[in-house]
Amino acid sequence: MRKAAWGWLGLAAVVIGLDQLTKLYVDTHLTYGQTLPVFRGLNWVLAYNPGAAFSFLADAGGWQRFFFAALALGVSAWLGWLIVRGRESTAMNLAAACIMGGALGNVIDRFAYGHVIDFIQVYYANHYWPAFNLADSAICFGAACMVWDSFQQSRRAAH
């Protein structure tokens, strides 16, 4: 395995570790549904999500836990292979590491608790974004990096 791959896989491990530590802290210091204001526009709130983003399929009866876990494991394996292969740009490796770390952080929750622990609540006035966690943030950041990288590749190919 290339030396650079270890750094990217290490970043994925850091994402997993930070995600799990923050979820453990919130789960042991707040009660379910408790909201703790941080500052205007941001609360900590303990929420459990058995579904996917925005609680998609949350009430599907339990099969979704295994489906989303299998999907995350498959995507993470593919992204890990891309990193190890060593042919991707820095932005793509960053994206892969963040997405892989976030996906595996949420898989750990699904197997350990049967749901994902969410705790970050962003709002404006009376409009609340669904609660999320650091793993979700890493996945979104990674997806944005992938999009940015694809634009950069298209731009380079055009010149």
Phi, psi and omega per residue, in radians:
M1 nan 2.437 3.135
R2 -1.160 2.569 -3.126
K3 -1.042 -0.700 -3.130
A4 -1.088 -0.567 -3.124
A5 -1.079 -0.640 3.132
W6 -1.067 -0.652 3.110
G7 -1.120 -0.769 3.138
W8 -1.191 -0.709 3.098
L9 -1.178 -0.574 3.045
G10 -1.118 -0.689 3.079
L11 -1.073 -0.744 3.097
A12 -1.041 -0.714 3.121
A13 -1.138 -0.667 3.092
V14 -1.113 -0.744 3.096
V15 -1.035 -0.809 3.126
I16 -1.043 -0.824 -3.100
G17 -1.086 -0.834 3.122
L18 -1.096 -0.719 3.121
D19 -1.053 -0.856 -3.099
Q20 -1.166 -0.689 3.122
L21 -1.117 -0.755 -3.133
T22 -1.180 -0.683 3.118
K23 -1.155 -0.728 3.115
L24 -1.082 -0.760 3.131
Y25 -1.056 -0.878 -3.103
V26 -1.134 -0.723 -3.099
D27 -1.155 -0.476 -3.139
T28 -1.665 -0.212 -3.100
H29 -1.953 -0.215 3.087
L30 -2.130 2.686 3.004
T31 -1.636 2.725 -3.108
Y32 -0.915 2.216 3.114
G33 1.493 -0.182 3.141
Q34 -1.166 2.387 3.120
T35 -1.973 2.273 3.113
L36 -2.116 1.884 3.137
P37 -1.111 2.366 3.085
V38 -1.772 -0.961 2.979
F39 -2.806 2.986 -3.096
R40 -0.967 2.144 3.137
G41 1.730 -0.103 -3.108
L42 -2.531 2.218 3.039
N43 -2.193 2.720 2.830
W44 -1.694 2.329 3.106
V45 -2.540 2.310 3.140
L46 -1.510 2.033 3.140
A47 -2.352 2.588 3.100
Y48 -2.001 2.298 -3.100
N49 -2.164 1.865 3.094
P50 -1.417 -0.125 -3.114
G51 -1.784 -2.603 3.120
A52 -1.853 -2.744 -3.136
A53 -0.926 2.417 -3.134
F54 1.019 0.492 3.136
S55 1.093 0.448 3.086
F56 -1.003 2.219 -3.127
L57 1.135 0.404 -3.104
A58 -1.083 -0.521 -3.104
D59 -1.881 0.571 -3.056
A60 -1.469 -0.022 3.032
G61 1.766 0.002 3.050
G62 1.986 -0.492 -3.124
W63 -1.078 -0.501 -3.084
Q64 -1.118 -0.484 3.112
R65 -1.010 -0.819 -3.119
F66 -1.308 -0.618 3.107
F67 -1.094 -0.877 -3.123
F68 -1.176 -0.596 3.084
A69 -1.151 -0.787 3.131
A70 -1.116 -0.725 3.116
L71 -1.074 -0.819 3.140
A72 -1.110 -0.698 3.118
L73 -1.152 -0.723 3.111
G74 -1.122 -0.813 3.118
V75 -1.105 -0.733 3.138
S76 -1.114 -0.681 3.097
A77 -1.108 -0.761 3.117
W78 -1.098 -0.791 3.138
L79 -1.138 -0.684 3.075
G80 -1.072 -0.697 3.108
W81 -1.112 -0.717 3.101
L82 -1.055 -0.737 3.132
I83 -1.122 -0.848 -3.089
V84 -1.144 -0.642 3.127
R85 -1.025 -0.599 3.015
G86 1.334 0.435 -3.124
R87 -1.904 0.090 -3.045
E88 -1.692 2.825 3.098
S89 -1.269 2.925 3.081
T90 -1.041 -0.760 -3.140
A91 -1.100 -0.689 3.127
M92 -1.214 -0.674 3.085
N93 -1.137 -0.694 3.069
L94 -1.074 -0.793 3.119
A95 -1.047 -0.830 -3.109
A96 -1.080 -0.755 -3.133
A97 -1.118 -0.751 -3.134
C98 -1.177 -0.785 3.139
I99 -1.130 -0.774 3.141
M100 -1.082 -0.816 3.131
G101 -1.072 -0.759 3.118
G102 -1.146 -0.775 -3.131
A103 -1.098 -0.766 -3.139
L104 -1.233 -0.564 3.044
G105 -1.059 -0.724 3.106
N106 -1.289 -0.536 3.070
V107 -1.112 -0.714 3.111
I108 -0.995 -0.781 3.101
D109 -1.049 -0.793 -3.091
R110 -1.037 -0.726 -3.140
F111 -1.352 -0.654 -3.083
A112 -1.350 -0.654 -3.017
Y113 -2.112 -0.271 -3.066
G114 1.483 0.053 3.124
H115 -2.764 2.928 3.086
V116 -1.710 2.382 3.100
I117 -1.516 2.138 3.080
D118 -2.003 2.591 -3.100
F119 -2.671 -0.118 -3.138
I120 -1.703 2.134 -3.136
Q121 -2.144 2.049 3.117
V122 -1.854 2.432 -3.136
Y123 -2.599 2.810 2.998
Y124 -2.388 2.124 -3.070
A125 0.951 -2.054 3.123
N126 -1.841 0.362 -3.118
H127 -1.908 1.999 -3.046
Y128 -1.920 2.272 3.018
W129 -1.379 2.513 3.105
P130 -1.005 2.528 -3.137
A131 -1.064 2.573 3.137
F132 -2.538 -3.035 -3.084
N133 -2.433 -3.106 -3.130
L134 -1.143 -0.605 3.102
A135 -1.067 -0.782 3.113
D136 -1.075 -0.703 3.121
S137 -1.111 -0.729 3.121
A138 -1.123 -0.688 3.113
I139 -1.112 -0.799 3.134
C140 -1.122 -0.751 3.092
F141 -1.074 -0.760 3.111
G142 -1.086 -0.724 3.111
A143 -1.104 -0.711 3.104
A144 -1.110 -0.697 3.085
C145 -1.098 -0.669 3.107
M146 -1.109 -0.775 3.127
V147 -1.090 -0.827 3.127
W148 -1.026 -0.762 3.129
D149 -1.098 -0.678 3.140
S150 -1.159 -0.650 3.061
F151 -1.135 -0.708 3.128
Q152 -1.117 -0.720 3.117
Q153 -1.144 -0.731 3.112
S154 -1.089 -0.703 3.136
R155 -1.134 -0.758 3.118
R156 -1.145 -0.661 -3.132
A157 -1.183 -0.532 -3.122
A158 -1.306 -0.341 -3.101
H159 -1.759 nan nan
